[in-house]
Amino acid sequence: MTTGDTAALVRDQDGSTRATLLELLFDVVFVAALAMVSRLVAEHDGWPGVASVLLMLTAIWWTWSVTTTTTEFYDPQQGPIQAILMVAMVGSVGMAAALPSQYGLIFALSYVATHVVRGIILITTLSRHRHRAATARAARFLFWFLVSGVFWIGGGISGTVKWQLWTVAMAIDLTAAALRYPTPRLGRVPLQQYKGTTEHLGERYQQFVILALGDIILMPVLQVGRSGFDHLPAGALLCAFATMLLLWHIYVFRAGQLLEAGITGRRAARIAPYTHLVMLVGVVVTASAFHLVVEHPVGTTPVRLLVLIIGGPMLFVLGRALFALIVAGHVPWWRAGWQLLPLLALPWAGGWPPLLVSVVVALALAGHVMIPPEQRDTRPAALGHGAGT
């Protein structure tokens, strides 16, 4: 662990914006948790079970997002920040292991402890070196995670998870961030602090989404290997691979440049966690859909599987479009409109094989991507080249 001068804990805005190796390891640990989430979504038969898993996914994502913001404002080469990353990794492992709802208390304790320990480390270190503004910022975060922590632990302390309390807890965390953590005697996080973000934050979001997209082919690869490369599961794997590449193209080749150009603005820095959460849910739903499609590529498509196959990519594109709309002020809807193609087939798609439905969704994504460049956007990019979705 690096043991540099803790007086320089606050990141130098003129320093390197590249992610450290420990930050990349931190991402890998969280992506492992996402793989568990997608498997659970595929295994749940009812929508209430899926909703509970997605609530836990939101908590996992929020832990990644807040910790990544920490490495944006504070130097990840410094010992205290590296300690925070390691604590977050341990917490994510605990949350992933406790994803089955019978381990609710372990999940809640892992989540709350990660945020509380981070706050204590930051406040202790920053106050020792009289970083008053940074100390106040850390105190605001800690205050609200202590408030929500009461509901997290209260909802998991009995043998059965109280999902209503966990929903309230997650709503507190999301709302407090949206309102800039208004705290008694300290007020809100000043808007000018969001102006201090660098390209490092945009790079971190891109890296995480790229790693998360790999979850789409993880289970199909394992299943095809076990099936002896039967042609139908192998075809489903190819469709999953094509879908992953198309989503990558939509995000990285188009939206990645917008994120990198726009994340330095305070609006982009504040809305990125929410829009990327929508994209992440889309990735997890798509991964769970292909988990089922590879297992049962033929026959009719049940309503639940139909929703997963069509809904996953649509959520991803929606999250991407929302980010472009809020940051750049416009979205070329004639491209995003290709996602309506699978919806037009809904009256008949239930009688189609799951593999055929997946192919139709992939074709819609291909139409989104393959519109000639001169038709992508007739307006100038608001925040840099590639602002169109």
Buried (B, 14 or more C-beta within 10 A) or exposed (E): EEEEEBEBBBBEEEEEBEBBEBBEEBBEBBBBBBBBBBBBBBBBEEEEBBEBBBBBBBBBBBBBBBBBBBBBBBBBBBBBBBBBBBBBBBBBBBBBBBBBBEBBBBBBBBBBBBBBBBBEBBBEBBBEBEBEEBBBBBBBBBBBBEBBBBBBBBBBBEEEBBBEBBBBBBEBBBEBBEEBBEBEEBEEBEEEBBEBBBBBBBBBBBBBBBBBBBBBBBBBBEBBEEBEEEEBBBBBBBBBBBBBBBBBBBBBEBBBBBBBBBBBBBBBBBBBBBBBBBBBBBBBBBBBBBBBBBBBBEEEBBEBBBBBBBBBBBBBBBBBBBBBBBBBEBBBEEBBEBBEBBEEBEEEBBEBBBBBBBBBBBBBBBBBBEBEEEEBBEEEBBBEEBBBB
